[in-house]
Every structure is written in structure tokens, then in C-alpha cells.
Amino acid sequence: MTIMTKPEAGSAPQDTEHFLSVRDLYVQFATEDGTVKAVDGLSFDLDRGRTLGIVGESGSGKSVSNMAILGLHNPRNTTIKGSISLDGQEIVGASDKTLQRLRGNKMAMIFQDSLTALSPYYTVGRQIAEPYMKHTGASKKAARARAVEMLAKVGIPHPQSRVDDYPHQFSGGMRQRAMIAMALVCDPDLVIADEPTTALDVTVQAQILDLLKDLQQETGTAIILITHDLGVIADTADDVVVMYSGRVVERGSVRDILKTPEHPYAWGLLGSIPRLSAPVDVPLMPIPGSPPSLLNPPPGCPFEARCAFSEHVPDNRCVTERPLLPPGRGSACHLTPEQKQTLFDEQIKPRLS
Amino acid sequence: MLRFLTRRVLGAIVILLLISLVTYLLFFVLPADPAQLACGKNCSDPNILQSIRERMGLNQPILEQYWNFMRGIFVGRKMPDGQNCPAPCFGYSFADSQMIWPELKDRYPTTLSLAVGGSAAFLIIGVGLGLMAAWQQGKTFDRVASSISLIGNSVQIYFIGPLAIALFVNNLGWLHNGSDPDWGSHPLASLNGLILPCLVMSVIFWSNYSRQTRSLMVEQLGEDHIRTARAKGMGSKYVFFRYALRGAAASIITIFGIDLGSVFGGAIITEATFNLHGLGMLSVQAVAKEDLPMEMAVMLIGATAIVVFNIIVDAAYALIDPRIRLA
């Protein structure tokens, strides 16, 4: 949180203008069974030099919403509504050409599984050099030198010779580093890291996260970190949004979310993390049930069916009425702030320490 | 790459030796007595048969005969009856007592040209159609191409061959009727005479290739590394041809390698349809006349062609997929 925000070039018209602004984003897929509402009214902001963590379980719309930021969805079966503004440039509905100019240049993505996410047919060096040549117009030779430089930067030993290796000749951790080198080759202002460490073992995971943090300090990049690992979030993020069923259910600083979470879903996420300091005979508390169908989402709170606290809300409102997310720090839940406070202090906190 | 190729070539030589051995042994395992076949129908005198055996060298040990036969192919040999047979020597035909190689030499260009030309035609047309369908996935062209493929897949060479001759040669006059090529002295006429047979032969193949190419491309386009390439800002065409096609090409080449045998089979049917004089007709006649040396020679040449083409396919495959090269 102490990372300096890069001053905007020129003058920002209002102080509320953010580098990346997602407003009421809806992403829907047409399938044979009906319309899948994968992202259902998502809003968040991100400034330069900051890291936003997006947490949620599989299918909560984390990756889908970020693919939308890059404009990677197939327009034939996808409907995208709302607004995504990157440094004043509107992404939703932008032409293919505009998007191609932005992708890999101003915004880049680090994918999860580096074995399938890198092409097996081209050398690592070529795959890193390609976007550099395209976006900066550099020569083949300059791009190759840049690829070597990037490989060295992400800590690949002997980059001079490894640049000509194919992805299958790299180890998993090295491939992920190469992936990061590829994303950062054009010094993007926004990096979306989609579970960058999920496939890696814990020591490599820590190295990769450190690497991302170092590179951010160096260039003031804004980072979106998608993960379902709250440990990763605790290490790297400044702000956090918790997604559930295509929506944000809670928003706050990393400290807010980890120390005083408000939404029962966030409580559940925290409760299902094993702790080294906890007594071994106390069982973990998984969240019961599974997320609702995105084809026919329930009219009320999507978490209602799995929520242990809905009886504290009068008039069955959890079933009939969709809770709204207040602006700023807050959660989309019908419980009153006092109820949240009491329930958390009495029932959740003792289990977490 | 060089080591890979050396390994493949050495393997191919072993395979060819085995094939030649098995073929040669078949010669003796078959119920028919070669001497009897060489002699003809009204030949029951044991003395005559014995003299034929001696003249053909059939009284020598089998392995020695095989050795002489193989040596004859590479360096030529003196036949047991004293006649000189220059390399490559496949012996004499039972049917007309002529040397076999000049006959083969006369005919193999037709079959080879058909196989190569037909393959080129169905690869270009089939893969091209498949690529266009994949590019236009779900749109009208895609659906039309799929239907055409289905029709192409369900016709036969000997059915569309005469139809094509009637339409393109006799009525419209756009193309020449099929004729045997003579690349040395009439290259242009050779080409003209092969266009229609190659196109007709390609029909039964390209429908398959267009469907395979389309589905392979659609599959490739859904791969993670395609998404990565797009996320880097690479253009759709670039991603389509450089990334997706590269992946699909490896599989297309594999299918082509498997199809090689059918390609030669198709060439033989095409020869018959267009009344061309290639190896196919030759081997059919040889079987009908129980001309064993001719059958053996055609079989060996066919096997060699398929093994050689397979090496080329393997090399192409290794060029496309670095994981094969280094394995």
C-alpha cells in the first residue's frame, strides 16, 4: 500500500479518475441450454502501481471478467455490456485493431498453465520477441536481444542460450518465468496475472510472486492478481475484491478482507484455510454445497443456499431480494453491520486464531 | 535433425530388406510351382521341368537364390542360363520372357506422377477448403463446404472419372483426356494429360482432408496457446496461420502418412479409369497371368516408394514439431 502511484501524464480531470475502471460489467455466453451469466454487474477500480487481488472459487467469473478486459472473448457467442476504461480508452465495443494495439503492449496477461499457454512449436525467445516486434517495430535482432534481456530479468540462467530453447525444454517454474517475461516485454501499464502460481510448488511460487512485486516497483505497473489462494493475496495485494457467482460480494483493502471480513462467503473462505498454529484435532470448515447455476441464478442472494446466517435476516429477504454492494469498502449482504460485527466476533474469529 | 534422419533411413533399409525377404519367400511358399508357371499349360514332361528349374536356378539353395536376386537388383547379374541381366535386374517375366526392368521403367512414371500429382491436388484443395471453413466457422461457407465434402466422400473414382471425361473433355473441352506422361520429351503435354486424372483422383481424398483440417483447426483455435498469442496482440490472421495451422499441420501430415498406401491404391484405380499404363495395370495383369517375377518386382517397388515417402513425411513432421525432433 506504500507503493507510489505514478503521476498521470497530463492533468487528470477529476481525482476520481482511475487508471482502470470497470463499471457494471456483464459478460454473457449464449449456449444451447440458454444464456450463461458469467459476470453479472462487476465494478472495480485500479490505479497505477497498485495490486488488486480477485478471489473466488472456480466459476465465479474471475477469469472471464479479465478476458473481457483484454477483449479476448469470441464476439459470436458472447455479449458484453457495461464499461471498461483503461487510461481513458474504452475497451467494450472497441475495434479489433484497437484491441490488438493495446493487447501485449499496454495491457498484458500472465496465464495459469504455462505448458499449454505457450506454443510448443516456437522457441521461447521467439514467443517473447514476437509482441515486441509487433508493438515497437523493432528488428528481429533487437527483439531477440530484448528477449534475452527479459529472460535475464526474470531470473532464467544462461538466457543467451536458453532463448533458443522450446517450452518443453524448460521446467515448470522457468516456463512461468518465461510467461512473465513475455507479458512484460513491452512494459505494459496493466498486467493481469491469472493464477500465475497455481501449478507451481510453494518455493517457486514465492519466487514468482517476489519477481512480480519487484517488477511492479520498477515500472509502476498496475497488477490484477486472480487467485483462489488467500495466502497469495495476503503477500501481494493492496486491495481485494471477493467474487461469487459472477458478482463482487465484498470489497476492501487486503487488511480489511483478512482481518475483518464482512460477507459470510469471505468468512467461509478464511475458515477453510489450514493454519499451522491451529490445534490439529480441530477440523477445517469447508463451505457446504456448490455455487448456483449461472444459467438461472436465484433472484435473491446467490450465496443464500450455502449461507449459515440467513435466518438472522428478517422477511426471507435473502431469498427474494438481491443484496447490493455499497461503494467503497463493504459487502453485498442483508445482515446489518452490527449483526456482521457480532457474528464475526462471536462465531468466526475464535475459529480463525 | 541429421541424426533423426539417419536413424529413419537406417530403419527404412532394415524394413525394405525384410519386405524383400518375405516377398521372395512367398515365391516359394505359394502352391504353384514356378517352373510349371514358367513353362506354361501343356508342360507335364518332368525332364523339361527339370531343365527349366536349372535354367532358372531353382535347384540352388533358397538363400543363395535370394542373395543372387538381391545382388542382381543392385549390381546386375548373370542369369543361370548364361544371359546377362544388367542392374537393376528383377529377372525375366514368365509371361513373355522379357526382362522386367525395362517394362517397369516404362510404366512407373505414370503411377508416380499420379500419386504425387493427386496428393498435391487433394492436399491443396482439401486443406485449403478446410482452412476456409475453419476461418468462416459457423457461417454459410462452412456449411456449404461441409455438404460438398460429404458428397465427395461418397463417390468413387470409377464413377466420377467417366463423368468428368464426358463433361470437361468431350462437352466443354477445357481439359485433355488422361494420357501417360513422358516428362523427358513432352513435359507440357505430360502435364496436360495428368490434370484431369489427378483432379478426379483427388476428389475421394480432399473431402476427407477438408473435414479433418477444419476440425483440427477449430480444435487448435481453442487451445490455450492461441489465446496467449491473441493476448500478446498478434493479429487474427497471424494467429490463424502461424499458430493454429502449425499445430494442425502436424496432424494433417500424420494422416497423410497413414493414407499413403491408399494413395497408391487410388492411383491404380485412376489408371484403370483413364486407361493409363502404369504399375497398377501391370500388377493386375501379372496377377492374372501368374507372372511371379513381375508381381514381386511391382511389390518391391511399391513398398520402396511407400517407405521413402514415409521418411519424407517423418522429416516434415519433425520440421513442424520440435518435440519430435529431439525425442
Interface residues (C-beta under 8 A of the other chain):
Chain A: L70 L72 R76 D96 L99 Q100 R101 L102 R103 G104 N105 A108 M109 F111 D113 T116 A117 L118 S119 P120 Y121 E130 P131 K134 H135 Y166 H168 Q169 M182
Chain B: G138 E223 D224 H225 R227 T228 A229 R230 A231 K232 G233 M234 G235 S236 Y243 R246 G247 I320 D321 P322 R323 L326
